[in-house]
Amino acid sequence: MKRRIALTLIVAAAVLPTACRQPASPAAVAEPAQDGWVMPPIIDAVTPSQAGLIVRGQAAPSGRVVVRAAEGPAYAAGADADGRFELRIPRPRMDALFIVEARSGQVGYPAPYRLLVAADPAGPIGLLTIGAPTRRLDVAGGLDAIDSDGQSAFLSGRTEAGSVVEIEAGVPRTVTAGPDGRWSVSRPGNGASPVAVEGVVSTPPAGRSTADDMLERVVDGWRISWSTPGGGRQTTWFPDRR
C-alpha cells in the first residue's frame, strides 16, 4: 500500500495562510537574536486526541510555532514564557511530512527535521532528519527505526533511562540509553540485514520505497524514502508496534 506524501522543501520565508486554525497573538512573536538566529522549535511529543493530534514541545520563550504541509492550512501556537507550546492539528487524511517553523513576523525559520504523520492510526509518527537517527514519537518496541542512505545506517530505539541495551547487528554490541531513554548506534551497509534488540529480531526489507516521498506498508512495518534539500536521500523503516 502506497500513499503520496505532502512534502515541501525548506522555505526561508513564507506567508502564513489565512486558514491558520490557531493564530498566535501579536505579542507572542519570537524576535531574531542580534546575530539573526532564531531558536527552531523542538517537538517532544505528538499524542492522539478526540479531535486529532496534540503537538507539544519547546521554542523560544513567547515565540510562535507553525506546523504546515505542502497543501492545506497551517497551524500555529504561541509558546509561553518558559518556551513551552501546545498545538492541536487534525490527523491528516493523507500521510504527510510537515515543516515545523519558528516565526518572526512573516519570516519562517524551519527546524532541521520533518514531522512525519501517517494517516493510518497504526502507522508511524516521527521526526525525520537527514544524516541523523529518526526520533520516533508513537509507541513502538525496543527498535524504533532504521535509517539508511545506502552506505551506512542508524538504528534507534527507546527503553528505560540509563539502561544497557544488547544489540545484534552483524556483531554483538551494547549501548547505554540516554537520560530520556533513547539510544542509537550506527553500522555500515544499507540497513537491510536482521537486527536483534534485547533478543527480539526484526528483519527490515531490502531497497527503498518504490516511489519518492511515499510512505508504504511493507512486511512487518512501514517504509519511506524521502528527498531532502540539497539532493540528499534517506530511507527510513519503522517496524510495527510490539
C-alpha positions in Angstrom: 0.0 0.0 0.0 1.5 3.3 -1.0 0.3 6.8 -0.3 1.5 10.1 -1.7 3.2 12.3 0.9 2.8 16.0 1.1 6.4 17.2 1.0 7.7 20.7 1.0 11.3 21.8 0.7 12.7 24.3 3.2 11.5 27.8 2.6 13.3 30.7 4.1 10.3 33.0 4.1 6.6 32.3 3.7 3.3 34.0 4.4 1.1 32.2 6.9 -2.1 31.1 5.2 -5.2 32.9 6.4 -6.7 29.4 7.1 -4.5 29.1 10.1 -6.5 27.4 12.9 -4.7 28.8 15.9 -3.1 32.2 15.2 -0.7 33.3 17.8 -1.3 36.7 19.4 0.8 39.6 18.1 2.7 39.7 21.4 3.8 36.1 21.1 6.3 36.5 18.3 9.9 35.4 18.5 12.4 38.2 17.7 15.6 37.2 16.0 18.7 37.5 18.1 21.3 40.1 17.2 23.1 37.6 15.1 19.9 36.8 13.2 19.4 33.3 14.7 16.0 32.2 16.0 15.7 29.0 18.1 14.0 26.3 16.0 11.1 24.5 17.7 11.8 21.2 19.4 8.9 18.7 19.3 8.8 16.4 22.4 5.6 14.5 21.8 2.7 14.0 19.5 -0.3 12.4 21.1 -3.8 11.4 19.8 -6.9 13.3 20.9 -10.5 13.0 20.0 -10.1 15.9 17.6 -6.8 14.8 16.1 -3.3 15.2 17.4 -1.7 17.4 20.1 1.9 18.5 19.3 3.9 19.6 22.4 7.4 20.9 22.6 9.8 23.8 23.3 10.5 27.0 21.4 11.8 30.5 22.1 10.0 32.0 25.1 6.9 33.8 23.9 7.7 32.7 20.4 5.4 31.5 17.7 5.4 28.0 16.2 3.9 27.0 12.9 3.3 23.5 11.5 2.4 23.3 7.8 2.3 20.9 4.9 2.7 21.4 1.2 -1.1 21.8 0.7 -3.9 22.9 3.1 -3.8 25.1 6.1 -1.0 25.9 8.5 -1.4 25.6 12.3 0.2 28.0 14.8 0.5 28.4 18.5 2.4 30.7 20.8 4.9 29.5 23.3 4.6 30.6 27.0 7.2 32.5 29.0 9.1 29.2 29.6 9.1 28.3 25.9 6.6 25.5 26.2 3.9 25.2 23.4 0.9 23.0 22.7 -0.6 22.9 19.2 -3.6 21.0 18.0 -3.9 19.7 14.5 -6.3 17.3 12.8 -4.9 13.9 11.8 -4.1 14.3 8.0 -6.3 12.4 5.5 -3.1 11.5 3.6 0.3 10.7 5.0 2.2 14.0 5.4 5.6 15.4 6.1 5.1 18.7 7.9 7.5 21.6 8.0 7.9 22.9 11.6 8.9 26.6 11.9 9.6 29.4 14.3 8.1 32.6 13.1 9.2 36.2 13.4 6.7 38.4 11.6 6.2 36.8 8.2 9.6 35.1 8.1 9.8 31.4 8.8 12.8 29.7 10.4 12.4 25.9 9.7 13.6 23.3 12.1 16.2 20.8 10.7 13.7 18.0 10.6 10.3 17.0 9.1 7.4 15.8 11.1 6.0 12.5 9.6 2.4 11.7 10.4 0.8 8.6 9.0 -2.9 8.9 8.1 -3.4 5.4 9.4 -3.6 5.4 13.2 -1.5 2.3 13.2 1.2 4.0 11.2 4.3 5.8 12.5 4.8 9.4 13.8 8.3 10.6 13.9 10.9 13.4 13.2 13.0 12.7 10.1 16.4 14.4 9.9 18.9 13.9 7.1 22.1 12.3 8.4 20.7 11.5 11.9 18.6 8.9 13.6 14.8 9.3 13.3 13.1 10.3 16.5 10.0 8.1 16.6 7.2 9.5 18.7 4.4 6.9 18.5 4.5 3.8 20.7 6.8 1.1 19.2 9.0 -1.6 20.7 12.7 -1.9 21.5 13.6 -0.9 18.0 12.1 2.4 16.8 13.5 2.8 13.3 16.4 2.1 10.9 17.6 5.0 8.7 19.9 4.4 5.8 21.5 6.4 2.9 22.5 3.2 1.2 26.1 3.3 2.6 25.5 3.3 6.3 22.6 3.0 8.7 21.4 4.3 12.1 19.5 2.0 14.5 17.5 3.7 17.2 15.0 2.9 19.9 13.8 3.6 23.5 14.0 1.9 26.8 14.5 2.9 30.5 16.8 5.8 31.0 20.4 4.6 31.6 19.7 1.0 30.6 22.3 -1.0 28.8 20.8 -2.4 25.5 22.1 -5.5 23.8 22.1 -5.3 20.0 23.0 -8.0 17.5 23.6 -6.4 14.1 26.2 -8.4 12.4 28.3 -8.4 15.6 27.1 -8.2 19.2 27.4 -4.8 20.9 25.8 -2.8 23.7 24.7 0.8 24.0 23.6 2.8 27.0 20.3 4.7 26.7 20.4 8.4 27.5 18.5 10.3 30.2 15.4 10.3 28.0 15.7 6.6 27.4 16.7 7.0 23.8 19.6 5.2 22.2 21.1 4.9 18.7 24.0 3.2 17.0 25.5 3.3 13.5 26.5 0.4 11.3 27.9 0.1 7.7 25.7 -1.1 4.9 22.1 -0.4 3.8 20.4 -1.5 7.0 18.6 -4.4 5.4 20.0 -7.3 7.4 18.3 -8.7 10.5 18.7 -6.9 13.8 18.1 -8.2 17.3 17.4 -5.8 20.2 17.3 -7.5 23.6 16.8 -10.8 21.8 13.8 -9.6 19.7 14.7 -10.0 16.0 13.5 -7.5 13.3 14.1 -8.0 9.6 13.9 -4.8 7.6 13.2 -5.1 3.9 15.9 -4.5 1.3 15.9 -1.5 -1.0 14.0 1.7 -0.7 10.4 2.8 -1.4 9.2 2.2 -5.0 8.4 5.9 -5.3 9.9 9.0 -3.8 8.3 10.7 -0.8 5.7 8.0 -0.2 5.0 6.0 2.9 4.3 2.4 2.1 3.2 -0.6 4.0 5.9 -3.3 3.9 6.2 -6.7 5.6 6.2 -6.1 9.4 6.5 -2.3 9.1 6.4 0.9 7.2 9.0 2.5 4.9 9.6 5.9 3.4 12.3 7.1 1.1 12.4 10.9 1.1 14.3 13.6 -0.7 16.0 16.4 1.3 17.2 19.9 0.4 20.5 19.7 -1.5 19.5 16.4 -3.2 20.1 14.0 -0.3 18.2 10.8 0.0 17.3 8.8 3.1 15.2 5.7 3.6 13.6 5.0 7.0 11.9 1.8 8.1 9.6 1.7 11.0 8.9 -1.8 12.5 5.4 -2.5 13.6 4.5 -1.8 17.2 5.1 -4.7 19.5 
